[in-house]
Amino acid sequence: MRIMITGGSGFLGWNLCLGLRKRHEVFGSYIRHPFALDNCSSFKLDLTSQGEIRSCIEQIKPDVIIHTAAITNPDQCEKNRPLAKKVNGDATRILAQICQDHAIRLIYTSTDLVFNGNNGLYTEEDKTDPLNFYGETKLAGELAIKELLANFVVVRVTLMYGWGNGMNGCFTDWMLSALEKKDKLHLFTDQYRTPTLVNDTVTGIIKVIEEPHVAGVFHLAGPERVNRVEFGRVFVDTFGFSRDLIQAVKQDEIPALVPRPKDSSLSIRKFQERYHFTPKGIKEGIKTMFELRNQS
């Protein structure tokens, strides 16, 4: 199968390239960070250019596109709303239109931040209500795909952790860097997510690819609703640091440009029932992350 991954140099995109390259013909895009992987073709793609998007797709002729590329930092999206709208929202609509024209299956990675965080453990049927512009742009992408395509999958992911490629990482990179310098980690007691080992996100998306006739919205996340402090304690215990380096704080104690949901945890029952797969909990997931570090 020919698979095109937008955002192949990003945290999730790069891990997808790693996971798919031995069993499929994989093409991964980048915009600022060129990358090289055996058995994976990389190419530059400007998602603000409709002509460039169409040209790339028509040259590659993929069977499936996994659309992971996005501006994911909510503060950056707020600072540059026009660019965030182009990359996160408009480009997704363009991809959906091209996929419609060429009968290409589209898998779109969205976010738990399409919810307002007032309830938690959201299902796929719950009402969306993003608190910030990042969430609005990702929701706009979802709506465009639903409008234009029948054969699509929207995979809402949440806080992912694990190893990246040194160019685009995740919050555990920041945690590990701070811990190694003996800096305090300021972690929230009042923000709840369902953290997911990125390797499990990749496994879940592979299962989606392998069932080509399934369509719809799915939540793919860890099985545990935890706050940042709870995650941090397991992380420092596993990596051999002192819990004294964790400073518990509330969200309103740390300045932020835009609000974040207090509880955007996701229910994964629908994914579990359809694909018979459950990502690891944080203890097993962080242990796996630690073991992968030692192997490398």
N, C-alpha and C positions, 0 to 999 in steps of 0.2 A: 504494500500500500504506500502511496505517496502522501506524505504528511507535511504540511507547512505550519510552522509555529511562529506566530508574530511575538516579538519580544524574546527571541532566543538567547539574548545576552542577559536577560533579567533573571531573578532568583528562581521563580517557578519555571520560566521558559527554558533556562539552561538545564535544570534538572529533568525536564521533559525530554530535551534533546538527548541527554545521557540515557534515560530510560527507554527511549524508543529506537535509538539509532541501530541497534543490533538486529531488530526484527522488522524494521520498515525503512523505506527511503525517506530520509528526514531533511528538511530545509528549514533553517532557522534565521530569522531576520534580526537586525540590530539597527540602531540609529547613531549612537556615539561610541559604542564599545565593541569593536570587531572581536570576534572570537574564533577559535579553531578547535574542532573536535574530529577525531577519526570517524569516518562513516556518517558525517553530517555536513551538508553544504550550507555555508553561511552567506548572507547577502545583506546589503544595506537597503533599508526601506523607510521612506519618510511617510508616515501615516497622515500627514497633513496634505499630501498630494494625491488626489483621486486618480490622476493619470498614472502615477508611479505604482499605486496599489494594483490597478487593473493590469498594467504591463507585467508586473511580477507574477501575478496569479496566472495570467494567460501563458507566460513562459514556462512556469513550473508545472501547471496542470495538475494540481493536487486533488486527491480523492477526499481529503479531510483538511480543514483549516482549524487549528487550535489558536484562538485569539486571546493571548495573555498580555499583550503590550498595553500599557496604560501609564498615565501619571498617577501614582498611587498615594503620594503624600497629600493628605487633606489640606495642609497649610499651603503647599505649593499650588494646589488647584485653586485655592482662594486668591492667592497673589496674582495668578495669571489665568483668570477665568476663560478668556478667549481661546488660549492654547489648550486648556483642559477640555473645553467643549469640543474642539477640533479632534484631539487625540482620543479622548475617551468616548465621546458620543458620536460625533459626525463620522469618524473613521469606521466605527462599528456599523453604522448604517450603510456606508459604502461597501464594506465587506459583505454584508448581508445581501445587498443588491447584486453584487457580482456572483456570489454563491447561488443566488436564485437564477441568474442568467445561465450559469454553467453547471447546474445540478451538483454543486459541491456541498458536502455536509459541513456545518459550522458548529464548533464547540466553543462556547464563550465563557471565560472565567469572570464571574462577577464577585460581589463582596457582601459580607454580613452588614456592611454599613449602609445598605439600602433600608435598614430598619432604624427606628428612632431609639431603641434601647429601653423602652419603658416596661417591657415584659420579660424578654429573654426566652431562650429555647424556642425560637421561631420556627414554624413549619413553612413549607413552600406555599401554602395557601394563605398565610397571614398577610395583612395589609402592609405594603411598603410605605415608608415615610422618612426619607433620609434627612438627617440633621445638618448636613454640610454639602457644599457644592460637589465635592468628590463623589459622594453617594448619589447625588442627582445625576451626574454625568454617567455613572455606571448603570443607573436605572434607565436612563435614556437609551443606552446601548441595548439593554434587555428588551425594552419596548419596541425598538426598531427591528430586532431579530424576530420577535413574535409576530410583528405586523407583516414581515416580508417572507418568512420561511416556514415551512412545515417540518422539514427534517433538520431540526436544530436541538442542541442541548445547552442550556444555561447551567453552569456549575458555580454555585455560590460557595466561595471559600472564605476562610476566616484567618486568624492570626497563625501564620506558618513559621516554623523554625527548622533549622538544619544547616547544612553547609551549602554555600554558594560557590561562585567562581572567582572570588576576590575582587570583582568589579561591582556586582550588585548582590548584596546580602540581605540580611533580615535583622530583627531586633536582638537575636541571640549573639550576633557579631558584636554589637555594641555592648551587651552585657559581659561577654567574655573579655573584651578589650579593657573595660573598666575594672573588672575583677583582677585581671593580671597586673594592673597598676595600683591595686588596693584602693580604688575609688569607690565611694558609696553608690549603690544602686537605688535610685528613688523610684519605687514601684507602687502602683496604685492598689489600694484596698477596695476601691469602689468601682472598678471597671472589670466586667466579666465577659470572657470570650470562651470559645471552644478550640484551644490551640491544636494545631495539626503538624506532625512531622511531614516535611515536604515530600519525602520519599513515599509516604502513604497517599498524599495528594496525587502524585504521579501514578501510583498503582491504581487508584480509583479512576483516573482519567483514562488509563489504558483499558479498564473494564468498559468504560463508556464507548471507546473507539471500537471495541470488539463486538459490540451489539449495535450494528448500524441502523436498525429499524426502530430503536427506542428514541423518543423525543420528549422534550419538556424541561422543566426546571427541577434541579436537584441540589440539595445541600450536602457538601462534602467537607466534613470537619471532624475534629476529635470527639470522643464520646463523653468528655468531662467538661462541665461548666466550672471554670476556676477564675480567680482574680490574678492580677499580676504578681502579687506577693506570694501566693500559693505556688505559682509556676516558678518564681525565683528561688524559693526554698528548695524545691526539688532540683533545680539547676545547680545551685551552689553545692548542695550535698553530693551530687553525682560527679561534678567536676573538681571536687576537693577544696572548695573555698569555705570561708567562715560565714555563717549566717549573720554575723555582726556587720557585714558589709551591705546588708539590705536595710534600707530606710523606708519604712511604710509611710505613704502619703496618700492624700485624697486628690482627685483630679483638679479640684479648684485651687489647690495649693501650687500647681505647676502652670505657669502661663502658657496659653495656646491660642493661636489665631482663630481657630474655629472649634465649635463643640464636637465632642465625640460621644457616641451612645454609651450609657453606663452599663447596659447589659445587651449585647448583640449576639449572645450565644445562639447556636443553631441546633435544631433537632435534625438528626440524620436518619430517622427511622425509614423514610421513603427510600433513601439510597441503600440502606442495609437490606431492606426487603427485596429491592429490585436487583441488586448486584451481589448480594451475599458477601459483603465486605464491611469490616469495621476498622477504622484507623486505630492506632495504638493510643492508649492513655498517656498522660505526661510522664509517668515514671518509666514506663517501658520505652516511650519515644525518646526521651532524653538519654536514657541508657544506650539506646541504639545509636543516637547521635555521637555519644562519647566513644563507643566502640568503633564507629566509622572513622573518627579522628585518629584513633590509635592505628587502625589498619592503613590509613593513608600515610 
